Amino acid sequence: MISEHGADQAPEGHEHARRAGVTAPTTEGGETPNTALDLAMALVGDRWTLLVIDALLEGPRRFSELQEVIPGLAPNVLTARLRRLERDGMVIAVPYSDRPPRLEYQVSEAGRELAGALRLLARWGSRSSGGEVEGPRHRACGTPLEARWFCPTCERVTDRVDDDVQWL
């Protein structure tokens, strides 16, 4: 567990087995989300959560390493985000030292599923910035990547507004 001061500490007797799934959150008003987007926003809809997940997608990191790669993130806010992400099953805290108790954080499989959404947001952000911020590029040739909705049954891209897309 993370101490109130942001240090990586595991309380005595703390079980390190983590849930595989994501817990059902509530919105800021305490309501249960009623759409898929509501649910997603309740889980990751604040300023820092996706940046923490993005930093952990590159590999496991310690608290101090997360502070270095996410400028402007206060230790108390990072502590709160890591606690919530761990509780929701998107981050796993793994002890790397018993004395003093220290933890390393890694993204869970549920958290790893956000990689595609993060790429989409980064691409959208790069376009919205007027070219000031780079989006994801194909490593082999350097071309900016594009995301498309694809129906594997019909073998058709379905990303136009007037296409037959239905949210269930």
mmCIF file of the C-alpha atoms, coordinates in Angstrom:
data_MODEL
# 
_entry.id   MODEL 
# 
loop_
_atom_site.group_PDB 
_atom_site.id 
_atom_site.type_symbol 
_atom_site.label_atom_id 
_atom_site.label_alt_id 
_atom_site.label_comp_id 
_atom_site.label_asym_id 
_atom_site.label_entity_id 
_atom_site.label_seq_id 
_atom_site.pdbx_PDB_ins_code 
_atom_site.Cartn_x 
_atom_site.Cartn_y 
_atom_site.Cartn_z 
_atom_site.occupancy 
_atom_site.B_iso_or_equiv 
_atom_site.pdbx_formal_charge 
_atom_site.auth_seq_id 
_atom_site.auth_comp_id 
_atom_site.auth_asym_id 
_atom_site.auth_atom_id 
_atom_site.pdbx_PDB_model_num 
ATOM 1   C CA . MET A 1 1   ? 0.000   0.000   0.000   1.00 0.00 ? 1   MET A CA 1 
ATOM 2   C CA . ILE A 1 2   ? 1.113   3.571   -0.501  1.00 0.00 ? 2   ILE A CA 1 
ATOM 3   C CA . SER A 1 3   ? 1.569   5.751   2.577   1.00 0.00 ? 3   SER A CA 1 
ATOM 4   C CA . GLU A 1 4   ? -0.119  9.129   2.900   1.00 0.00 ? 4   GLU A CA 1 
ATOM 5   C CA . HIS A 1 5   ? 3.249   10.723  2.103   1.00 0.00 ? 5   HIS A CA 1 
ATOM 6   C CA . GLY A 1 6   ? 3.594   8.904   -1.205  1.00 0.00 ? 6   GLY A CA 1 
ATOM 7   C CA . ALA A 1 7   ? 6.216   6.353   -0.110  1.00 0.00 ? 7   ALA A CA 1 
ATOM 8   C CA . ASP A 1 8   ? 5.807   2.822   -1.376  1.00 0.00 ? 8   ASP A CA 1 
ATOM 9   C CA . GLN A 1 9   ? 4.912   0.834   1.725   1.00 0.00 ? 9   GLN A CA 1 
ATOM 10  C CA . ALA A 1 10  ? 3.085   -2.452  2.179   1.00 0.00 ? 10  ALA A CA 1 
ATOM 11  C CA . PRO A 1 11  ? 1.214   -2.825  5.465   1.00 0.00 ? 11  PRO A CA 1 
ATOM 12  C CA . GLU A 1 12  ? 2.013   -5.882  7.545   1.00 0.00 ? 12  GLU A CA 1 
ATOM 13  C CA . GLY A 1 13  ? -0.115  -8.890  6.630   1.00 0.00 ? 13  GLY A CA 1 
ATOM 14  C CA . HIS A 1 14  ? -1.279  -7.259  3.384   1.00 0.00 ? 14  HIS A CA 1 
ATOM 15  C CA . GLU A 1 15  ? -2.331  -9.826  0.806   1.00 0.00 ? 15  GLU A CA 1 
ATOM 16  C CA . HIS A 1 16  ? -0.801  -9.252  -2.589  1.00 0.00 ? 16  HIS A CA 1 
ATOM 17  C CA . ALA A 1 17  ? -3.140  -11.422 -4.605  1.00 0.00 ? 17  ALA A CA 1 
ATOM 18  C CA . ARG A 1 18  ? -5.127  -9.046  -6.781  1.00 0.00 ? 18  ARG A CA 1 
ATOM 19  C CA . ARG A 1 19  ? -8.478  -9.373  -8.450  1.00 0.00 ? 19  ARG A CA 1 
ATOM 20  C CA . ALA A 1 20  ? -8.395  -10.106 -12.142 1.00 0.00 ? 20  ALA A CA 1 
ATOM 21  C CA . GLY A 1 21  ? -11.429 -7.967  -13.006 1.00 0.00 ? 21  GLY A CA 1 
ATOM 22  C CA . VAL A 1 22  ? -12.408 -4.348  -12.632 1.00 0.00 ? 22  VAL A CA 1 
ATOM 23  C CA . THR A 1 23  ? -14.808 -3.374  -9.841  1.00 0.00 ? 23  THR A CA 1 
ATOM 24  C CA . ALA A 1 24  ? -18.062 -1.592  -10.630 1.00 0.00 ? 24  ALA A CA 1 
ATOM 25  C CA . PRO A 1 25  ? -17.454 2.074   -9.759  1.00 0.00 ? 25  PRO A CA 1 
ATOM 26  C CA . THR A 1 26  ? -19.894 4.839   -9.053  1.00 0.00 ? 26  THR A CA 1 
ATOM 27  C CA . THR A 1 27  ? -19.928 8.290   -10.627 1.00 0.00 ? 27  THR A CA 1 
ATOM 28  C CA . GLU A 1 28  ? -18.858 11.395  -8.682  1.00 0.00 ? 28  GLU A CA 1 
ATOM 29  C CA . GLY A 1 29  ? -22.484 11.855  -7.620  1.00 0.00 ? 29  GLY A CA 1 
ATOM 30  C CA . GLY A 1 30  ? -22.614 8.285   -6.276  1.00 0.00 ? 30  GLY A CA 1 
ATOM 31  C CA . GLU A 1 31  ? -24.858 6.913   -9.018  1.00 0.00 ? 31  GLU A CA 1 
ATOM 32  C CA . THR A 1 32  ? -24.212 3.600   -10.737 1.00 0.00 ? 32  THR A CA 1 
ATOM 33  C CA . PRO A 1 33  ? -23.088 4.203   -14.353 1.00 0.00 ? 33  PRO A CA 1 
ATOM 34  C CA . ASN A 1 34  ? -25.837 3.281   -16.830 1.00 0.00 ? 34  ASN A CA 1 
ATOM 35  C CA . THR A 1 35  ? -23.924 3.306   -20.115 1.00 0.00 ? 35  THR A CA 1 
ATOM 36  C CA . ALA A 1 36  ? -20.594 1.920   -21.238 1.00 0.00 ? 36  ALA A CA 1 
ATOM 37  C CA . LEU A 1 37  ? -19.208 5.445   -21.559 1.00 0.00 ? 37  LEU A CA 1 
ATOM 38  C CA . ASP A 1 38  ? -20.483 6.337   -18.066 1.00 0.00 ? 38  ASP A CA 1 
ATOM 39  C CA . LEU A 1 39  ? -18.691 3.282   -16.706 1.00 0.00 ? 39  LEU A CA 1 
ATOM 40  C CA . ALA A 1 40  ? -15.456 4.105   -18.524 1.00 0.00 ? 40  ALA A CA 1 
ATOM 41  C CA . MET A 1 41  ? -15.529 7.711   -17.320 1.00 0.00 ? 41  MET A CA 1 
ATOM 42  C CA . ALA A 1 42  ? -16.166 6.612   -13.731 1.00 0.00 ? 42  ALA A CA 1 
ATOM 43  C CA . LEU A 1 43  ? -13.055 4.423   -13.945 1.00 0.00 ? 43  LEU A CA 1 
ATOM 44  C CA . VAL A 1 44  ? -10.605 6.713   -15.760 1.00 0.00 ? 44  VAL A CA 1 
ATOM 45  C CA . GLY A 1 45  ? -12.248 10.107  -16.236 1.00 0.00 ? 45  GLY A CA 1 
ATOM 46  C CA . ASP A 1 46  ? -9.905  12.397  -14.350 1.00 0.00 ? 46  ASP A CA 1 
ATOM 47  C CA . ARG A 1 47  ? -6.799  14.324  -15.328 1.00 0.00 ? 47  ARG A CA 1 
ATOM 48  C CA . TRP A 1 48  ? -4.111  11.909  -14.083 1.00 0.00 ? 48  TRP A CA 1 
ATOM 49  C CA . THR A 1 49  ? -5.442  8.341   -14.287 1.00 0.00 ? 49  THR A CA 1 
ATOM 50  C CA . LEU A 1 50  ? -4.764  7.765   -17.980 1.00 0.00 ? 50  LEU A CA 1 
ATOM 51  C CA . LEU A 1 51  ? -1.291  9.299   -17.660 1.00 0.00 ? 51  LEU A CA 1 
ATOM 52  C CA . VAL A 1 52  ? -0.490  6.827   -14.864 1.00 0.00 ? 52  VAL A CA 1 
ATOM 53  C CA . ILE A 1 53  ? -1.764  3.911   -16.961 1.00 0.00 ? 53  ILE A CA 1 
ATOM 54  C CA . ASP A 1 54  ? 0.190   5.180   -19.982 1.00 0.00 ? 54  ASP A CA 1 
ATOM 55  C CA . ALA A 1 55  ? 3.410   5.358   -17.943 1.00 0.00 ? 55  ALA A CA 1 
ATOM 56  C CA . LEU A 1 56  ? 2.860   1.810   -16.652 1.00 0.00 ? 56  LEU A CA 1 
ATOM 57  C CA . LEU A 1 57  ? 2.182   0.436   -20.144 1.00 0.00 ? 57  LEU A CA 1 
ATOM 58  C CA . GLU A 1 58  ? 5.905   0.945   -20.798 1.00 0.00 ? 58  GLU A CA 1 
ATOM 59  C CA . GLY A 1 59  ? 6.710   -1.451  -17.935 1.00 0.00 ? 59  GLY A CA 1 
ATOM 60  C CA . PRO A 1 60  ? 6.632   -1.707  -14.142 1.00 0.00 ? 60  PRO A CA 1 
ATOM 61  C CA . ARG A 1 61  ? 7.646   1.425   -12.228 1.00 0.00 ? 61  ARG A CA 1 
ATOM 62  C CA . ARG A 1 62  ? 8.266   2.486   -8.670  1.00 0.00 ? 62  ARG A CA 1 
ATOM 63  C CA . PHE A 1 63  ? 6.490   5.458   -7.097  1.00 0.00 ? 63  PHE A CA 1 
ATOM 64  C CA . SER A 1 64  ? 9.479   7.770   -7.577  1.00 0.00 ? 64  SER A CA 1 
ATOM 65  C CA . GLU A 1 65  ? 9.800   6.722   -11.229 1.00 0.00 ? 65  GLU A CA 1 
ATOM 66  C CA . LEU A 1 66  ? 6.147   7.560   -11.843 1.00 0.00 ? 66  LEU A CA 1 
ATOM 67  C CA . GLN A 1 67  ? 6.717   10.989  -10.299 1.00 0.00 ? 67  GLN A CA 1 
ATOM 68  C CA . GLU A 1 68  ? 9.615   11.553  -12.722 1.00 0.00 ? 68  GLU A CA 1 
ATOM 69  C CA . VAL A 1 69  ? 7.738   10.562  -15.891 1.00 0.00 ? 69  VAL A CA 1 
ATOM 70  C CA . ILE A 1 70  ? 4.495   12.416  -15.048 1.00 0.00 ? 70  ILE A CA 1 
ATOM 71  C CA . PRO A 1 71  ? 5.519   16.032  -14.414 1.00 0.00 ? 71  PRO A CA 1 
ATOM 72  C CA . GLY A 1 72  ? 3.180   18.128  -12.279 1.00 0.00 ? 72  GLY A CA 1 
ATOM 73  C CA . LEU A 1 73  ? 1.557   15.160  -10.534 1.00 0.00 ? 73  LEU A CA 1 
ATOM 74  C CA . ALA A 1 74  ? 1.615   15.819  -6.784  1.00 0.00 ? 74  ALA A CA 1 
ATOM 75  C CA . PRO A 1 75  ? 2.633   12.864  -4.553  1.00 0.00 ? 75  PRO A CA 1 
ATOM 76  C CA . ASN A 1 76  ? -0.713  12.834  -2.709  1.00 0.00 ? 76  ASN A CA 1 
ATOM 77  C CA . VAL A 1 77  ? -2.620  12.736  -6.018  1.00 0.00 ? 77  VAL A CA 1 
ATOM 78  C CA . LEU A 1 78  ? -0.387  9.929   -7.349  1.00 0.00 ? 78  LEU A CA 1 
ATOM 79  C CA . THR A 1 79  ? -0.984  8.026   -4.101  1.00 0.00 ? 79  THR A CA 1 
ATOM 80  C CA . ALA A 1 80  ? -4.751  8.396   -4.487  1.00 0.00 ? 80  ALA A CA 1 
ATOM 81  C CA . ARG A 1 81  ? -4.697  7.362   -8.168  1.00 0.00 ? 81  ARG A CA 1 
ATOM 82  C CA . LEU A 1 82  ? -2.567  4.288   -7.525  1.00 0.00 ? 82  LEU A CA 1 
ATOM 83  C CA . ARG A 1 83  ? -4.820  3.218   -4.647  1.00 0.00 ? 83  ARG A CA 1 
ATOM 84  C CA . ARG A 1 84  ? -7.925  3.601   -6.778  1.00 0.00 ? 84  ARG A CA 1 
ATOM 85  C CA . LEU A 1 85  ? -6.396  1.882   -9.820  1.00 0.00 ? 85  LEU A CA 1 
ATOM 86  C CA . GLU A 1 86  ? -5.272  -0.994  -7.616  1.00 0.00 ? 86  GLU A CA 1 
ATOM 87  C CA . ARG A 1 87  ? -8.718  -1.237  -5.988  1.00 0.00 ? 87  ARG A CA 1 
ATOM 88  C CA . ASP A 1 88  ? -10.366 -1.233  -9.427  1.00 0.00 ? 88  ASP A CA 1 
ATOM 89  C CA . GLY A 1 89  ? -8.094  -4.015  -10.678 1.00 0.00 ? 89  GLY A CA 1 
ATOM 90  C CA . MET A 1 90  ? -6.219  -1.975  -13.300 1.00 0.00 ? 90  MET A CA 1 
ATOM 91  C CA . VAL A 1 91  ? -2.872  -1.780  -11.479 1.00 0.00 ? 91  VAL A CA 1 
ATOM 92  C CA . ILE A 1 92  ? -1.037  -4.415  -9.471  1.00 0.00 ? 92  ILE A CA 1 
ATOM 93  C CA . ALA A 1 93  ? 1.314   -3.499  -6.628  1.00 0.00 ? 93  ALA A CA 1 
ATOM 94  C CA . VAL A 1 94  ? 4.203   -5.970  -6.293  1.00 0.00 ? 94  VAL A CA 1 
ATOM 95  C CA . PRO A 1 95  ? 6.574   -5.817  -3.320  1.00 0.00 ? 95  PRO A CA 1 
ATOM 96  C CA . TYR A 1 96  ? 10.263  -5.516  -4.185  1.00 0.00 ? 96  TYR A CA 1 
ATOM 97  C CA . SER A 1 97  ? 11.598  -4.922  -0.666  1.00 0.00 ? 97  SER A CA 1 
ATOM 98  C CA . ASP A 1 98  ? 10.478  -6.087  2.769   1.00 0.00 ? 98  ASP A CA 1 
ATOM 99  C CA . ARG A 1 99  ? 12.659  -3.727  4.814   1.00 0.00 ? 99  ARG A CA 1 
ATOM 100 C CA . PRO A 1 100 ? 11.614  -1.082  4.276   1.00 0.00 ? 100 PRO A CA 1 
ATOM 101 C CA . PRO A 1 101 ? 8.401   -2.225  2.612   1.00 0.00 ? 101 PRO A CA 1 
ATOM 102 C CA . ARG A 1 102 ? 8.438   -0.996  -1.016  1.00 0.00 ? 102 ARG A CA 1 
ATOM 103 C CA . LEU A 1 103 ? 6.183   -1.620  -3.998  1.00 0.00 ? 103 LEU A CA 1 
ATOM 104 C CA . GLU A 1 104 ? 6.545   -1.591  -7.749  1.00 0.00 ? 104 GLU A CA 1 
ATOM 105 C CA . TYR A 1 105 ? 3.461   -0.928  -9.846  1.00 0.00 ? 105 TYR A CA 1 
ATOM 106 C CA . GLN A 1 106 ? 2.488   -2.669  -13.038 1.00 0.00 ? 106 GLN A CA 1 
ATOM 107 C CA . VAL A 1 107 ? -0.561  -2.494  -15.244 1.00 0.00 ? 107 VAL A CA 1 
ATOM 108 C CA . SER A 1 108 ? -2.932  -5.476  -15.027 1.00 0.00 ? 108 SER A CA 1 
ATOM 109 C CA . GLU A 1 109 ? -4.550  -7.145  -18.016 1.00 0.00 ? 109 GLU A CA 1 
ATOM 110 C CA . ALA A 1 110 ? -7.649  -4.983  -17.467 1.00 0.00 ? 110 ALA A CA 1 
ATOM 111 C CA . GLY A 1 111 ? -5.448  -1.874  -17.456 1.00 0.00 ? 111 GLY A CA 1 
ATOM 112 C CA . ARG A 1 112 ? -3.567  -3.059  -20.536 1.00 0.00 ? 112 ARG A CA 1 
ATOM 113 C CA . GLU A 1 113 ? -6.858  -3.051  -22.451 1.00 0.00 ? 113 GLU A CA 1 
ATOM 114 C CA . LEU A 1 114 ? -6.745  0.761   -22.241 1.00 0.00 ? 114 LEU A CA 1 
ATOM 115 C CA . ALA A 1 115 ? -3.718  0.889   -24.575 1.00 0.00 ? 115 ALA A CA 1 
ATOM 116 C CA . GLY A 1 116 ? -5.888  1.163   -27.687 1.00 0.00 ? 116 GLY A CA 1 
ATOM 117 C CA . ALA A 1 117 ? -8.053  3.906   -26.171 1.00 0.00 ? 117 ALA A CA 1 
ATOM 118 C CA . LEU A 1 118 ? -4.926  5.808   -25.126 1.00 0.00 ? 118 LEU A CA 1 
ATOM 119 C CA . ARG A 1 119 ? -3.592  5.635   -28.693 1.00 0.00 ? 119 ARG A CA 1 
ATOM 120 C CA . LEU A 1 120 ? -6.898  6.954   -30.008 1.00 0.00 ? 120 LEU A CA 1 
ATOM 121 C CA . LEU A 1 121 ? -6.886  9.827   -27.514 1.00 0.00 ? 121 LEU A CA 1 
ATOM 122 C CA . ALA A 1 122 ? -3.261  10.652  -28.310 1.00 0.00 ? 122 ALA A CA 1 
ATOM 123 C CA . ARG A 1 123 ? -4.046  10.747  -32.029 1.00 0.00 ? 123 ARG A CA 1 
ATOM 124 C CA . TRP A 1 124 ? -7.103  12.920  -31.444 1.00 0.00 ? 124 TRP A CA 1 
ATOM 125 C CA . GLY A 1 125 ? -5.083  15.191  -29.151 1.00 0.00 ? 125 GLY A CA 1 
ATOM 126 C CA . SER A 1 126 ? -2.334  15.592  -31.748 1.00 0.00 ? 126 SER A CA 1 
ATOM 127 C CA . ARG A 1 127 ? -4.869  16.658  -34.364 1.00 0.00 ? 127 ARG A CA 1 
ATOM 128 C CA . SER A 1 128 ? -6.619  19.021  -31.931 1.00 0.00 ? 128 SER A CA 1 
ATOM 129 C CA . SER A 1 129 ? -3.324  20.672  -30.977 1.00 0.00 ? 129 SER A CA 1 
ATOM 130 C CA . GLY A 1 130 ? -2.771  22.039  -34.483 1.00 0.00 ? 130 GLY A CA 1 
ATOM 131 C CA . GLY A 1 131 ? 0.338   19.917  -34.916 1.00 0.00 ? 131 GLY A CA 1 
ATOM 132 C CA . GLU A 1 132 ? 2.010   21.075  -31.705 1.00 0.00 ? 132 GLU A CA 1 
ATOM 133 C CA . VAL A 1 133 ? 1.823   17.591  -30.147 1.00 0.00 ? 133 VAL A CA 1 
ATOM 134 C CA . GLU A 1 134 ? 2.862   14.421  -31.958 1.00 0.00 ? 134 GLU A CA 1 
ATOM 135 C CA . GLY A 1 135 ? 0.539   11.430  -32.049 1.00 0.00 ? 135 GLY A CA 1 
ATOM 136 C CA . PRO A 1 136 ? 1.503   7.772   -32.389 1.00 0.00 ? 136 PRO A CA 1 
ATOM 137 C CA . ARG A 1 137 ? 3.509   6.791   -35.486 1.00 0.00 ? 137 ARG A CA 1 
ATOM 138 C CA . HIS A 1 138 ? 4.331   3.504   -37.183 1.00 0.00 ? 138 HIS A CA 1 
ATOM 139 C CA . ARG A 1 139 ? 7.846   2.618   -36.071 1.00 0.00 ? 139 ARG A CA 1 
ATOM 140 C CA . ALA A 1 140 ? 8.796   1.018   -39.398 1.00 0.00 ? 140 ALA A CA 1 
ATOM 141 C CA . CYS A 1 141 ? 8.009   3.990   -41.664 1.00 0.00 ? 141 CYS A CA 1 
ATOM 142 C CA . GLY A 1 142 ? 7.139   6.943   -39.422 1.00 0.00 ? 142 GLY A CA 1 
ATOM 143 C CA . THR A 1 143 ? 3.616   7.455   -40.778 1.00 0.00 ? 143 THR A CA 1 
ATOM 144 C CA . PRO A 1 144 ? 1.004   8.734   -38.277 1.00 0.00 ? 144 PRO A CA 1 
ATOM 145 C CA . LEU A 1 145 ? -1.267  5.852   -37.258 1.00 0.00 ? 145 LEU A CA 1 
ATOM 146 C CA . GLU A 1 146 ? -5.014  5.854   -37.854 1.00 0.00 ? 146 GLU A CA 1 
ATOM 147 C CA . ALA A 1 147 ? -7.612  3.865   -35.964 1.00 0.00 ? 147 ALA A CA 1 
ATOM 148 C CA . ARG A 1 148 ? -10.672 2.382   -37.630 1.00 0.00 ? 148 ARG A CA 1 
ATOM 149 C CA . TRP A 1 149 ? -13.721 0.466   -36.454 1.00 0.00 ? 149 TRP A CA 1 
ATOM 150 C CA . PHE A 1 150 ? -13.691 -2.836  -38.332 1.00 0.00 ? 150 PHE A CA 1 
ATOM 151 C CA . CYS A 1 151 ? -16.378 -5.525  -38.598 1.00 0.00 ? 151 CYS A CA 1 
ATOM 152 C CA . PRO A 1 152 ? -14.574 -8.884  -38.881 1.00 0.00 ? 152 PRO A CA 1 
ATOM 153 C CA . THR A 1 153 ? -17.741 -10.657 -40.126 1.00 0.00 ? 153 THR A CA 1 
ATOM 154 C CA . CYS A 1 154 ? -18.429 -8.269  -43.017 1.00 0.00 ? 154 CYS A CA 1 
ATOM 155 C CA . GLU A 1 155 ? -14.726 -7.421  -43.418 1.00 0.00 ? 155 GLU A CA 1 
ATOM 156 C CA . ARG A 1 156 ? -15.670 -3.727  -43.605 1.00 0.00 ? 156 ARG A CA 1 
ATOM 157 C CA . VAL A 1 157 ? -14.430 -0.549  -41.970 1.00 0.00 ? 157 VAL A CA 1 
ATOM 158 C CA . THR A 1 158 ? -17.408 1.150   -40.283 1.00 0.00 ? 158 THR A CA 1 
ATOM 159 C CA . ASP A 1 159 ? -16.178 4.530   -39.092 1.00 0.00 ? 159 ASP A CA 1 
ATOM 160 C CA . ARG A 1 160 ? -18.436 6.921   -41.010 1.00 0.00 ? 160 ARG A CA 1 
ATOM 161 C CA . VAL A 1 161 ? -21.250 8.678   -39.121 1.00 0.00 ? 161 VAL A CA 1 
ATOM 162 C CA . ASP A 1 162 ? -23.871 7.430   -41.588 1.00 0.00 ? 162 ASP A CA 1 
ATOM 163 C CA . ASP A 1 163 ? -22.599 3.826   -41.438 1.00 0.00 ? 163 ASP A CA 1 
ATOM 164 C CA . ASP A 1 164 ? -24.570 1.114   -39.692 1.00 0.00 ? 164 ASP A CA 1 
ATOM 165 C CA . VAL A 1 165 ? -22.967 1.450   -36.233 1.00 0.00 ? 165 VAL A CA 1 
ATOM 166 C CA . GLN A 1 166 ? -25.045 0.614   -33.173 1.00 0.00 ? 166 GLN A CA 1 
ATOM 167 C CA . TRP A 1 167 ? -23.980 0.907   -29.506 1.00 0.00 ? 167 TRP A CA 1 
ATOM 168 C CA . LEU A 1 168 ? -25.412 -1.855  -27.317 1.00 0.00 ? 168 LEU A CA 1 
# 
